[in-house]
Amino acid sequence: MSERKNPSNPFRYGREADVLVDRDEELARVLRVAKECGTLFLIGPRRFGKTSILRAAEANLTDAGKVVLRYDAEAFDDIGSLAAALLAGAVRKYTSALPSPRNFSSR
């Protein structure tokens, strides 16, 4: 009789899953909304993979050359702090995505 090895459980309490299991439809919906610049509310009970779906979507979009800003709104004391973080993050990401000024020639 051969010994079967069980793969390790990809789910670990208190962190995002490294592997999505049976979430292709949800991931496709998130990607579609993101590509259409729509609004998305991802609602579900705790520990159902919402953050992991968003992480997978972020990786997919980033690999496609898109700029993604991802923040945990609960980490901010007020809407002004969240807005400031979003603005700073957007400036940082878009600035790094722009070509260097020295690549432009004046006419």
Secondary structure, 3 states (H helix, E strand, C coil): CCCCCCCCCCCCCCCCCCCCCCCHHHHHHHHHHHHCCCCCCCCCCCCCCHHHHHHHHHHHHHHCCCCCCCCCHHHCCCHHHHHHHHHHHHHHHHHHHCCCHHHCCCC
